[in-house]
Amino acid sequence: MVPSKEREALQQRIAQIPDAPGVYQMMGSDGDVLYIGKAISLRNRVRSYFQDSATHHIRTEAMIERIVDVRTIVVTNEIEALILEANLIKRYQPPFNVRLRDDKRYPYLKVTNEPFPRVVFTRVVKDDGARYFGPYTNAHGLRELLDLVRLVFPLRTCREPIDGRRHRPCLQYHIKRCLAPCVGYQNEADYDATIEEVVLFLEGKQESLLARLQNEMTQSAESLNFETAARLRDRIVQVRRVTEGQKVVWKSRLDMDLIAAARSQGQACMQVFMVRGGKLIGQEHFILEGVYEQSDATLFAEFLKQFYTARTGSTPEIPGISAFAKQRIARDNEVPIPEKRHRHNPRATNAVPKEILVQIDPTERGVIEAWLSELKSQRVRVLVPQRGARAEYMRLVQKNAEQNLKAFLVHQEVQETAQARSLTEIADALELPKIPHRIECYDISNIQGTNPVSSMVVFVEGRPKKSDYRKFKIQYDRGPNDFAMMQETLRRRLRYLRRETDADVAHESVDPLTKELAKKEKFNKTPDLLLIDGGKGQLNAVAEVLEEMDMTGIPVAGLAKEHEWLYVPGQPEPIVLPPNSAGLHLIMRVRDEAHRFAVTYHRQRRAKEMTRSALDAFEGVGPVRKKRLLSAFGSVAAIRRAGVDEVAAVKGMTPALASRLKAALGG
């Protein structure tokens, strides 16, 4: 329940909300976003939540009780509000919104924006000019598609700079998976033509692709270039094998998406069938969360907004203000800086079909159609099929949604049961006061004391919570000493808990700002179990820190690698769990994750250290000049051999600076 003073401040904040279209964010006491919505009139919409006469669903009432602040972003019209709302929901994943489950993890296929582009697997979508295809729900299937693309189309997979310095092709050229543009065997125009063929293939335009390949093969044969003609013939055969497996849905060459839903136990599954050129080229299903009291019409509206935002990468524009003001608004409201939308977006044109068939008529259909039409630069219709072949096929899509939701719920139930059993076993074995809902595990990584780092990984309810992971750059510099490094890590982590505890004990005597800062610290959540990667030695070192900081109430255990035995303070004998114990398997998974995270960070630090050169210590040569010098000469040794005039000719260098650099390098 929100205190009366904070409720009064909230009412004052609501009274200042403008009567304009925009997006509002309901904020909780811990600074988390509870709910994101949009409205034509922000003032009227937000006030409606707090009117005494209003009746809300029980879940909405629970949200209102937790609201301590409301943030608003004013936009020009309803379409901009729709786009901004979808982007913010995707970013913050508010618990009271309908949202794609684990949306940030969905994989995409990316055609990079660079000379001689590559086709890569990614889970991060950036506004970098690259072309993205997705989202997909099956990562394994997407990797198989990527393998097929690389088998059919000879594309480079390496990050080798195409600068003419390489003189021999790699193995990929010899097994005919790449035509070696790095050594000049393929020019950029020919490579770009292949990339265009890949894009046609990924967009489902196989008929256009086959016609193009057939024409190129004929021209090559007529020019007596039989080797190229044979390569194109093989490519045609591979593409035809793919298209033969695609089901013909309509005789006419239609482009459409069919979307149906199934609901159960507070979750929903949205099934999407993608039809291009009359053929079913793919299907995906997405689990939605937060759908308890939402109507089917709202469910479809929210899914359409989030799904096509993810597919097109559309971002909102806030016109009428300067770029500096946009950055300031974005900073103050903690949202992405809005970019200017172009009238023609190739990615949106291909991702959005002319017709979207849905099972239920969505709310705000007119606004959604206008938004999608603007993205595609031609009219897009959202239709509900009533009879005939389309209605019959929609029933098939719905049946797929029901099957996928059933499979997901069964898998979720099995997983939750197994995790609950694992946590119970851990609590019983370690005699914990309660189930360890939050487990933190720590590990150290270094080589003879060099580049020492440590990691902290967090598992909540038996699952990794990567947003709470932390890595530490160890400051201890007196040689290899894992015990001291572990103690430093725990002191740096636990001091935040101590700060919050002190604030709670002091109550009124503590400055309100200090209490607020303590509440929002990174490490404000107390772990139910501290797990250390190590045996008695590491455990005793951690126990000393807990006693020193008066936090012996936090349970701690160490896992020794040799026999996978558990040690706890004050107990000389190890706790031995059976090899088939679910609790032991969870502890090992947590420990392995901490080890992986620490080793990865250590390798990053070591790689950065190895790339340092004599140029880093020279005053007057910063990162930009260093990069230009190494690009021009290739190495410090080459700079040492070069003349002063050659060094001075590099952009950013002067004769005086070049002379001083040569003298410092001993050249």
N, C-alpha and C positions, 0 to 999 in steps of 0.2 A: 504494500500500500504506500502511495506517495504521501510524504508529510504535507501538512496544510500550508506551510510557507512556500514549498516548492509548487504546490497546486495553485496558489495565488499568483506566483511568478509566471506560471504557465498560462493562466487566464489573461494576464497582461500581454503576454507574447501573442496569444491568439487574437486579441483585440487589434493588434498592429498588422495582421496579415492582410495583404492587398486583395482587392476584388478584381482579380485578373487570372487568366489561364496559367497553369503551371503544374509543378510537381511538388508534393509535400512528403517529408520524412518524419515518421514518429520515432522519437528517440527514447531509449531506456536509461535507467540510472547509471549503468556501467558504460554508457557511451555507445552501445550497440544500436543499430537500426532495427526497429521492431517491424515497421511496415512502411511501404512506399506506395503512394497512389498519385493519381492525376485528377485534375478538375478544370472545368471551364471557369469556375469561380473558386479560387483557393479559400477565400474567407468563408463562404457559405458551406463548402464541403468540410472543412476542418471543424467549424463550429457545430456541425451536425453530430459529431462524435460526443460532444460534451453537453448537449441539451438535456435537461432533467426529464423532459417528456419523451425522449427518444428511447426506443426499444431495440436492443441489439442481440445478436446471437451470443450465447454464453462464452464462446471463444473470443469474440470481439470485446465483450465486457472485460475479460481477463487481460486483453491487450491494453485497453484504456486505463486500467488500474496501474499499469506499469509505465505509462507515458510521463516523462518529466520535461520534455521539450519538443517543439515542432519546428523543423527547418523547411524553408520553401525556396523554390527556384522559379522565377517568373519567366515565361516564354511568350512567343507571339501568338501562337494558335494551337489548336487541339492536336494536330499532327506532330508538331514538335514536342508537345507534352507526352504523346504516346511513345515516341522514339526514346526520349530521355528517361521515361519511366522504365521501359524495357531494359535499357542499358544499366540503370542503377540497380534494378532487381538482379540482373545477371552478376553485377559486381559484389553486392552486399549479401545476397541470399537471405533476405529478412525472414524470420520464422513464421510470420503471420501472412505472408504472401503465397499465392500459388506460384510455384517455381519449378524449373527443371531440376531434377535430382542430380547433384554433383555436376552441374553444368560446366564448371571450369575444367573438368577432366575430359570432356569429350574430344576425341582426336579428329584431326583434319588432315587432308592431303594438301601440301603447299607447293606451288610452282614459284620458286624464288624470283625476286626482282633484281637481277644482276646480269652482266654479260655472260652468255652461255649458262642459262638458268638450270637449276637442279629441281628434281621432284623429290620431296622429303616428307616424312611423317612428323607431325607436330601436334602439340596440345595447347599451344599459345598462339592466339590470333592478334596480330599487330597491324597497325595502319602503316605498312611499309611498302605499299605498291605491289606486293605479291598477290597471286591468285590463290584463294583457298577454296577447297571443295569439302563440304561437310556441313554440319557435324555428323559423325558416324557414332554408333553405339557399340560396335564390335571392333575392338582394336586389332584382334587377330585377323579378322576378315579384311580390315583395311591394309594390314601389312601384306596379306596375300595379294591384294589388288596392286599394291606398290611393287611387289615382286613381278607381277604380270606386266605392269607398265614397263619396267626395266628390261623384261625379257623381249617384249615386242618392239620397243623403241630404244635405239642405242643412244643413251644419255649418260653424261658424266655423273658420277656419284661422289667424287672427291672434292675437296676444298682448294685444290691446287690453283694458284693464281695463273690466269692465262696471259702471260706477259712475254712469251717468246723465248724464255730462258731454258725451258726444258727441251731436251733433244731426243729423248727416247720415250716411247709410249709405255704404259704400264700393262699389267696382265689383262685388265678389262678390254683393252684393244685387241689383244691376241685371241680372246675367247669371244670376240665380236659383240661385246656388250657396250662398247663405246667406240666412236670413230676418231678419238684422240685429237680434239681441238687444241689441247695443250701443246702439241708439237706442230700444229699447223696442217694436219691431215684433213681437217674439216673447217671451212670458213664459217663466220658468224651467221651469214644469211641462210646457209643450208641448215645450220643447227636450229635457228629460229623457226624454220619451216617445220622441223621435226617437233619442236615445242608446240606449234599450232596444231599439229596432228594429235599430240597428247591431250591438249585442251578439248578438242573435238571428241576424243575418246571418253574423257572423264565427264563431259557434259551429256553423254548418251547419244551424240549425233554420229552414230556409226555409219549410217547410210552415206552421209556427206563425206565422212572420212574415207570410206571404201571407194567412192567415186573419185576422190582426189588421188588416192594411191594408185588406182587403176590407170588414171590419166598419166601420172608420173612414170609408171612402169612402161606404158606404151611409148612415151616420148624417149625414155632411156633406151628401149630396145631399138627404136627407129634411128637413134644416134649411135647404135652399135656399142652402147655402154652396157654390156650384158651382165657385168658384175653387180652394178647398181640395180638393174632390172630384176635380177634374181633375189637381191636383198628385199626389194619392195614386194616381190611375189610372196616371199616367206612372211612378210608383215601382214599382207592381205589375208593369208591363210589363218594366222593367229587371231586377227580381228574377227574373221568370220566364225571361228570357233566360239568366241565370246558371244557374238550376237545370236548364234543358234540356240544358246541356252536362255535367251530372254523371251518371256511369254508375250505373245501378241494380245493386247487387251481390246483395242479397237481397230477396225479396218482403216478408218481415217487416221491421218498422222497428227494426232492431238498431243499437246503438251499440257499436263495437269498433275496436280497432287491430290490424292484422296486421303482424308484424315478422319479417323473414327476414334472413339474412346471407350474405355471400360473402367468402372469404379468399384472399389471395395476397400474396407478397413481404413478409411481416411486417406487413401492414395488412389491415383489414377494412372492408367497407361494410355498414352496417345500413340496410335499406330499411323504411320505415314507410308503410303505407296506412291512412288515417283514414276510417272508415265511420261516418256518422251518419244515423240514420233509414233505414238500408238503402241509402244512397247513398254512393258514393265522393266525398268532398268535397275531398280533397287527398292528396298523397303527398310525402314528403321522404326524402332519403338523407343519411347521416352517415358520415364516414370516421373510423375508430378507429385510434389508434396504440398501440404497446406491446403487441401481441397475440402476440408470437412464441411463447412457450411456454404460453400460456393455452389451456385447453380451451374447446370451444364453449359448454358450460354456464356457465363463468365469464364468457365473453364476453357472453352474453345477460344474465346477472345484473348485470354492471357497466353495461351499456348501459341496462337498465331503470331502475336507480338514478339514473344521471346524466340520462337523458332526461326522466323524470318530475319530477326535482328542478328541472330547467330550466323545464319547462312549468308547474309549480305554484308555484315559488318557495318551497318548504317549507324551513323552518329549524329546527334542533333546539332543544329546551328541555332545560335541565339543572335538574331540580327539586331542592328541598331546600336551596338555597343562596340567599343574598340577592342583590339586584340588584348591589350593590357587589362582591360576591364573583364574580359572573358577569363583570363588567367586568374585574376583576383577572385572572381565569383566561384570559379572552380576550386580554388584553394580554400576559400572560406567555407564552402559547402562540401568539400572533400569528394568531388566528383571529377571524372576525366575532363580535360579541357576540350570543349566542343570544337570540332573541326568543320570547315565549310563543306557542305554537300555539293557534289557536282551534279549537273543535270543528267549526265549519262554515266552510269556506273556499270561496266561490263560484267563485273561479278554479280551485281543485283539482277541485271538483265537475264543472265543464264540461270540464276538460282530461283527466280520467281517465275512460275509458269503463267500462262494467260488465264487459266481457270484453276480455282482451288475448290474442290468438292468437300464439303464437311457434313458430318452426321447431324449436327445441331446448328441452327442459325445463331452466330455469335452476337453478343452485345457489341455496340459500336461498329457494326459491320460497315457502315458508310465511311467512317473515319479510317478503318483498316484498309478498305478498298482504295481510298484516296492515297493513303501512304504507300501501299504497294504499287499502285499505278505510277506514282511519282518516281519510285525506285526503278521501275522497269521502263519508264518513258513510254508506256502505252497502257491501255486500259486492262486492268486485272479485275476479274469477277470472283466473288466468293458465293458459291451456290450450294443449295441443299437439294440433292436429287430426290424426286418424289416417286418416280416409277421408271420402268424400263431397265435397260442394261446397266445404267449408271447406279440406280438404286440397288440392283442385285449385286453389283460389284462392291458397293459400299458395305453391304452385309458381310461380305467376305473379309473386308478390312476390319470390321468390328469383331468378327470371330477371331481374327489374328490378335487383336488387342486383348480380348478376353483370355486367350491362351497364354499370351506373354505376361499378363498381370498375374494370372494364377501361378505360373512358374516362378515369378519374382517373389510372390508372397510366401510360397513354400520354401524357396531358398532363404529368404529373410528369416523365417521362423526357425529353420534348422541352424542358421548361423547364430541367431540370438541365443538359442538354447545352448549351443556349444560354447559361446562366449561366457554365458552366465555360469555354466558348469566349470569353465576354466578359472574364472575369478573366485568362485566359491572354493575350489580346490586350493588356490593360492592362499586365501584367507585362513582356511583350516590348517594348512601346513605350516604357515608362519605365525599362527595364533594372533591374527590381526584383530583389532577391535571392531572393524567393519569391513565390508567388501571393498577391495581397492578399485574404486571406479576410475581414479586417475593415477596412473603409474608414470613416474619419470625415471629415465635411465640415463646414466652418464658413462662416457668412455674417453680415454686419452689416446692421442695418436702423435707419435714423433719418431724420429730416427736419431738415436744417440743424443737426444735433447735438442736437436735442430728443428726449427719451424714447429714448435709444439702447439697443439690445438686440443680442444675438448669439445664434446658434443652433448647436447641434451635433447632427447626425444621424448615425446609424450603420447601415451596411449590412453584413450578415454573409452570406457566400456569395452575394452579389448580391441579397439581399433586405433590406428595411428591418427593423430591430429596434427598434421604437418604445419598448420598455421602457428602452432605453439612451439615448434622446434626452435632451438637456439644453438649457435656455435660460438665458441669462445677462443679468442686469440690469447694464448697463455703468456703472461708477463714474466713468470719465473724464468730466470736466465742463468742459474747456477749448475748447469749440466743436467743429465738425465735423472729425473726424480719423479716418477709417476705419482708417488704418495703426495708430495708437496703440490704437484700440479692439480691433482684431484681435490685437495683441500682448497686451493685457490678458486677452483671452479665452484665448489659448493658455497664458499663464502660469498662469492659474487652473486650467486643465485638466491641464497637464503636471506641476504640482507634486505631484499624487497619485502619478504614475508615479515621480517622483524619490524620494518618500518610501518607496515600496515597494522601489525599487532600493537605496536606502541601507540598508533593513532587511535585504535579502538579502546585501549585501556584509558587513555587520557581524556577521551570524549570532549567535553566542553573546553578544556584547557588547550587543545590543539587548534591551530589556525585552520579555518575551513578550506583554504586553498591547499594546505598540506594534506588534509584528509582526502580531498578530491584527487590530488596527484597520486597519493598512495592507492586509491581505488582504481586508477587507470593505468597503473604500472604494468609492464609486460608480464611480470611474474606474480600477480596478485592472487593466484589460485593455489591453495595448499594441496600438495600431493598426498594421496592416501598411502603411497608406498614409494620410497626411494630405492631404486635398483642400481647397483654398482657392478660394472664389468670387472670382476676380480675376486680374489679370495680374501683370506683373513687380513692380510696387510692393508689392502685398499679399504676394507671395511672398517678396520680400526682407525685409519686416518680420517674417514668420514665421521665416525662416532665422536672423535675428538672435536671436530667442527660443530657438530650438533650440540655437544655439551658446552662448548665455548659460547655458543649463541643462544643457549637456553632453549633449545628446540628438540630435546630428547623425546618429546611426544610424537614426533614424526617417525613412523616405522621405516626401517632401512634393512636391506639385505644385499648380500654379494653373491654373484654366480661365478664359481670357478670353472674355467673352460675344460680342464683335463677330464673330469668325471661328470661335469654338469651338476655339481653339488651346491646347495644353498647354505650360506652362513649368515647368522644373525648375531648381533652384539650380545655378549654375556653367555654365549653357549658354545663351548669348545668343539662339540661334535657337529658335523654337518647334518643338514636335513636332506635326506635322499628321497627324491620322488621317483616313482616307477617310470621306466622308459616310455611307456605308452600313456603317461599322464597328460591330460589336456592342459592342466595348469603349467606343467613343465614346458610343454610345447609353446605356450603363450610367452612364458618368461624368456625362453630361448629366442623367440621371434623378436621380442622387444630388445634383447641384448644384441642380436645380430643387426637390427636396424640402427642402434646407437653406434655400433662399430662401423657400419657402412657410411653413416653420416659423418663420423669423425675422419675416417680414411679419405673420403671424398674431399673434405675441406683441407686436410693436410696435403693432398696431392695438388690442389689448386694453389696453395701457398708455396709449395716446393717448385711448381712449374713457374710461378711468377718470379721466384728467387733466381731460378736458372736463366731466365730471360734478361736478367740485369747485365749490364755491360759497363765498360769503362766510361761510356758517355754519360751514365746516370750521375756520376760524381763530379762532372765538369760543369762549373757555373757558366750559365749563358746558353746551354743546350737543354731545352726542355723537351717534353714528349713529342711535340710537333716537329721540331728540328731533328730530333733523334730518329723519328720515323722517316723523314725525308732523306737523311744521310744514309741510313741502312737500306732504304729503297734504291738509292743511287749507287751505292758501292757494295752492298750485300753483307759486309762484316766490318768489324773494327780493324782487322788486319788489312783489309783493302783500303780503308781510309788512311791508315798509317803509310801505305805504299804510294798513295796518290799525292799529286803535287798540291801546293797551296792554292793555285789558281783553280784547279779542278774542284777542290772542296769549297772554295768561295763561290763557285758557279752554282752550287745548290741553292734553291730558293730559300730565302731567310737568312743565309749566311753572308757575312761581310769579310773582306780581306783580313782585317785585324782579328776577327773572331776565328777565322780559319787558321791564321798563323798561330794564335794561342792554343788552339785545339791540337794542331800538329806537334807543337812543342810539348804539350801535356802527354800526348800519346807516344812521344819518343820517335816521331817520324822525321 
